[in-house]
Amino acid sequence: MLSTQAQSITNRLGSAIDGKLVRTNISTPLGSVVAVADDAALYLLEFENRVALTGELRRLERDFGLIGSGRNTVLERLVSQLGDYFAGESADFQIPTIQRGTMFEETVWQVLKRIPPGQTRSYGEIAELLGHPEKSREVGRANGANRNSLVVPCHRVIGADGSLVGYGGGLWRKKWLLDHERRYAWASFEHR
């Protein structure tokens, strides 16, 4: 069942377009996000004011064709799960994603999905986990190339000294997201 906020957002999405990439804007407590998906997976979830967004949308259109407006089952599930996330009910995003990158980038993105809500990892810790302790900068670049924020939680990656660094959505959002997850991790998110 959709939360009231999620249902309200779903009602504004428009009609479905089967088999094609569909774009919609979703309101969140941190501002509007742009979501692009087909009937099978999420291709992009970014804050609307992210500088790189225009280029990311152009690359998607170059690779997959024109992006329509509307909704589909993936976007409806995303709206519901974002509603649950921001309500502190669940951080368990069950949305398939598609991102093209190097093998290293794709491996980093998989590691990001395994960082529990309310916890963080440094770029160096991720590089070590991957068996390449010398590649913390490459981890940083892969983290920055992630196009599915929140679902692939790049906001959970911090500097070696614990500082909040490198978030395309803005450091104030990164801080808010981490505080939000820490506030709810002990009760709701622990069942992830």
C-alpha positions in Angstrom: 0.0 0.0 0.0 1.3 3.4 -0.9 1.8 6.0 1.7 -0.3 9.2 1.4 2.7 11.2 0.1 3.6 8.4 -2.4 0.0 8.1 -3.6 -0.2 11.9 -4.1 3.0 11.7 -6.2 1.8 8.7 -8.2 -1.4 10.5 -9.1 0.6 13.3 -10.8 2.8 11.0 -12.9 0.6 10.7 -16.0 0.0 7.8 -18.3 2.3 4.8 -18.9 4.4 4.4 -22.0 5.3 0.7 -22.5 8.8 -0.4 -23.5 10.3 3.1 -23.7 12.3 5.3 -21.4 9.9 7.4 -19.4 10.8 10.5 -17.3 9.0 12.0 -14.4 9.8 14.4 -11.6 9.2 13.3 -8.0 8.9 15.7 -5.0 10.9 14.8 -2.0 11.7 16.6 1.3 15.1 17.5 -0.3 13.7 18.9 -3.5 12.5 17.4 -6.8 14.3 14.4 -8.3 14.2 13.4 -11.9 13.6 9.7 -12.5 14.0 7.8 -15.8 13.0 4.2 -16.3 11.6 1.7 -18.7 9.3 -1.1 -17.8 12.2 -3.2 -16.4 14.6 -0.9 -14.6 15.6 2.5 -13.3 18.2 4.3 -15.5 18.5 7.6 -13.6 17.5 9.1 -10.3 19.1 12.5 -9.7 18.2 15.7 -7.9 16.7 18.2 -10.4 19.3 20.9 -9.8 22.4 18.6 -10.3 24.8 20.2 -12.7 25.5 16.9 -14.5 21.8 16.1 -15.1 21.5 17.6 -18.6 24.5 15.7 -19.8 23.2 12.5 -18.3 19.8 12.9 -19.9 21.5 13.5 -23.3 23.6 10.4 -23.0 20.5 8.3 -22.2 18.7 9.7 -25.2 21.8 9.1 -27.4 22.0 5.5 -26.2 18.3 4.6 -25.9 16.2 7.1 -27.9 13.9 9.9 -26.9 12.6 9.9 -23.3 8.9 10.3 -23.0 6.9 11.7 -20.0 4.6 9.5 -17.9 4.8 6.6 -15.6 5.3 2.8 -15.6 5.5 0.1 -13.0 9.1 0.8 -12.1 8.4 4.5 -11.5 5.3 3.6 -9.4 7.4 1.2 -7.3 10.1 3.9 -7.0 7.6 6.5 -5.8 6.3 4.1 -3.2 9.7 3.1 -2.0 10.9 6.8 -1.8 7.8 7.6 0.2 8.7 4.8 2.6 12.4 5.9 2.8 11.6 9.5 3.6 9.0 8.4 6.1 11.7 6.4 7.9 9.9 3.1 7.3 12.3 1.4 4.9 15.6 1.9 3.1 15.2 -1.4 1.3 15.0 -0.2 -2.3 13.9 -3.1 -4.5 14.3 -1.3 -7.8 16.4 -2.9 -10.6 18.9 -0.4 -12.0 20.8 -0.2 -15.3 24.0 1.8 -15.5 26.7 1.4 -18.0 30.2 1.9 -16.8 33.6 0.3 -16.7 33.8 -3.1 -15.0 35.5 -1.2 -12.0 32.7 1.4 -11.8 30.0 -1.3 -11.9 31.7 -3.2 -9.2 31.9 -0.1 -7.0 28.2 0.5 -7.6 27.4 -3.0 -6.4 29.5 -2.4 -3.2 27.6 0.8 -2.6 24.3 -1.1 -2.5 25.7 -3.2 0.3 26.5 -0.3 2.7 23.8 -0.5 5.4 21.6 2.5 6.0 23.0 4.7 8.8 26.6 3.5 8.1 29.3 5.0 5.9 32.5 3.8 4.2 35.4 5.8 3.0 36.7 5.7 -0.6 39.8 3.9 0.7 37.8 1.3 2.6 35.9 0.5 -0.6 39.2 0.3 -2.6 40.6 -2.1 -0.1 37.5 -4.2 -0.1 37.9 -4.5 -3.9 41.5 -5.6 -3.5 42.9 -2.3 -4.9 43.9 -0.1 -2.0 45.7 2.2 -4.3 42.5 3.0 -6.2 40.6 5.3 -3.7 40.5 8.1 -6.3 39.0 5.7 -8.9 36.4 4.7 -6.3 35.6 8.4 -5.9 35.2 8.9 -9.7 32.9 5.8 -9.9 30.9 7.1 -6.9 30.5 10.4 -8.7 29.5 8.7 -11.9 26.6 6.9 -10.2 23.3 8.0 -11.9 20.9 6.3 -9.5 21.3 8.3 -6.2 19.5 7.0 -3.1 18.8 3.6 -4.7 22.6 3.2 -5.2 23.5 5.0 -2.0 26.6 7.0 -3.0 25.8 9.4 -0.2 27.1 6.8 2.3 30.7 7.3 1.1 32.8 9.8 3.0 36.4 11.0 3.2 39.1 9.0 5.0 39.0 11.6 7.9 35.2 11.2 8.2 34.4 14.4 6.4 31.5 14.8 4.0 32.9 15.1 0.5 31.9 14.7 -3.1 28.1 14.6 -3.4 26.6 15.8 -6.7 23.3 16.6 -4.9 25.0 19.0 -2.5 26.8 18.3 0.8 23.8 19.7 2.7 21.7 16.9 1.2 24.3 14.3 2.0 24.3 15.4 5.6 20.5 15.3 5.7 20.4 11.8 4.2 23.0 10.4 6.6 21.3 12.0 9.6 17.9 10.7 8.5 19.3 7.2 8.1 21.1 7.3 11.5 17.9 8.5 13.1 15.9 5.5 11.9 18.6 2.8 11.5 18.1 1.4 15.0 14.4 0.8 14.5 13.3 0.5 10.9 16.2 0.1 8.6 17.9 -2.7 10.6 15.7 -5.3 8.8 17.2 -4.4 5.4 
